[in-house]
Amino acid sequence: MRRGVAQLQHLAEYSDPPGARLLLTDPVITHPESLPAPRKKRRADPTSPLRPSANAREDPKDAPGELPPLADERPAWTEADFRLTQEDVEDLEQPDLAENTLTNRDSTVRAFEAWCAQQTPPLLAHPCTTRTYTSYALHLIRRGKAGEFKPDTVKQYLSRIYNWQPVGMRPDRSRAQGRVQAWRNTWVKAGGAVDRAAAVTLPYNLRIIAAIDEDTPIGKRDAFLAALAYVNLHREMELADQLVGRVRVHDTGLYVITATSKTDQTGKGSGRFIRDPEDLQLVRRARAWLDVLRELGADRPTDPLFRALTVKGALRSYPEGRKRGTKMRPGSLNERFQLLAEQAGVPYIDGQRVRSHSWRAGANTNMIAAGVPLKERNTAGRWADGSHTADTVYDRTHGLGDKDPLAAVPLYGGPAHAAVAEARGPASTGRDAG
């Protein structure tokens, strides 16, 4: 290998001199002064052993009879081609992931690092080997079998750890995934069930909203929150990130823009007009809450739509430099939803806990009962095109339900019974009576 060229397969930093960094890729010039000047293209020499093969194609930019550069020749890079400016460094230090995603990942990673450090001898967590990854997976499965975790939880933990590993040095997770799936199959056969949020269908939502005191600023916010979460099938993160300027109020309904969602991380956005349902009074409640924000001086288009308030109705203050600024945390909204359900006397529905996702599930369940096609429900709920999640996960009919496919089959009774009896004649009737 030529002196001054380091062949690296991962991203690294070079911080000498201070105030700037080198972005190292493959190949990396660490001592540019040691490299010879770039060579010029040479005329073909018939006697040279370095001749292009019969299959080699001439580059259109090469002059007739001119050979392409040799493989060991490299571009005329200088140190400037690899050194980032301080402004670039600061921008790259900003997180790429959403705050709640980072929080969950960091918590999982810290637990993995602690486990690695406790082993004898200690194991390297980043990058970890396939052996380390698989052993940790088996460790989590054993804890899960003891009742600490469910299979889907362990699956999420392992996925976060895998994605945290550097690209190109990630472990083989096939055996770990196989053991989790085998455990899940056994767990389901033994009566295990996925813990899903209850569905707050329209009757339940109206009951929850009716229990809210809408004469207070907090009540105005909560009533609009519960109404909007249902009609637009919102996820809690979407509600927490929503801005005033993305909700346009009309006399007949709302036009709501959801800038980013779980299935739209590129920020293309999704806009939808929602007519004003008479029972939910969406427009009236939207205007009431926006009037509160206006009085508080928090109604600029770039201000968060939902704000945390004090008991007296003032804006809650946050420390300067807070990552989310004045936006509420998704977890805080989830806690608020649970409190509203508890106030209405329905913290659980059919034995399932009411959570923020319950409003999303409830609206989808109501639409299924009304015969709304899957494609339209995917659009309304911002599920991916072609996804069946709305049918397989978010259909949560309460009680026994009324969707029995056998109901379409004529039973032995009524007209069918009379027709059969007539065909059999008197003898069969007597035999049946006996």
HELIX and SHEET records of a PDB file:
HELIX    1   1 PRO A   32  SER A   34  5                                   3    
HELIX    2   2 GLU A   79  ASP A   81  5                                   3    
HELIX    3   3 GLN A   86  LEU A   92  1                                   7    
HELIX    4   4 GLU A   99  GLN A  118  1                                  20    
HELIX    5   5 THR A  130  LYS A  145  1                                  16    
HELIX    6   6 PRO A  151  TRP A  164  1                                  14    
HELIX    7   7 SER A  174  LYS A  189  1                                  16    
HELIX    8   8 LEU A  202  ALA A  210  1                                   9    
HELIX    9   9 PRO A  217  VAL A  231  1                                  15    
HELIX   10  10 GLU A  236  ASP A  241  1                                   6    
HELIX   11  11 VAL A  244  ARG A  246  5                                   3    
HELIX   12  12 LEU A  282  GLU A  295  1                                  14    
HELIX   13  13 PRO A  330  GLN A  343  1                                  14    
HELIX   14  14 HIS A  357  ALA A  369  1                                  13    
HELIX   15  15 LEU A  374  GLY A  381  1                                   8    
HELIX   16  16 THR A  389  THR A  392  1                                   4    
HELIX   17  17 PRO A  405  ALA A  408  5                                   4    
HELIX   18  18 GLY A  414  ALA A  433  1                                  20    
SHEET    1   A 2 VAL A   5  ALA A   6  0                                        
SHEET    2   A 2 VAL A  28  ILE A  29 -1                                        
SHEET    1   B 3 ALA A  12  TYR A  14  0                                        
SHEET    2   B 3 ARG A  21  LEU A  24 -1                                        
SHEET    3   B 3 ARG A  83  LEU A  84 -1                                        
SHEET    1   C 3 VAL A 247  HIS A 250  0                                        
SHEET    2   C 3 GLY A 253  THR A 258 -1                                        
SHEET    3   C 3 SER A 270  ARG A 275 -1                                        
SHEET    1   D 2 TYR A 348  ILE A 349  0                                        
SHEET    2   D 2 GLN A 352  ARG A 353 -1                                        
END                                                                             
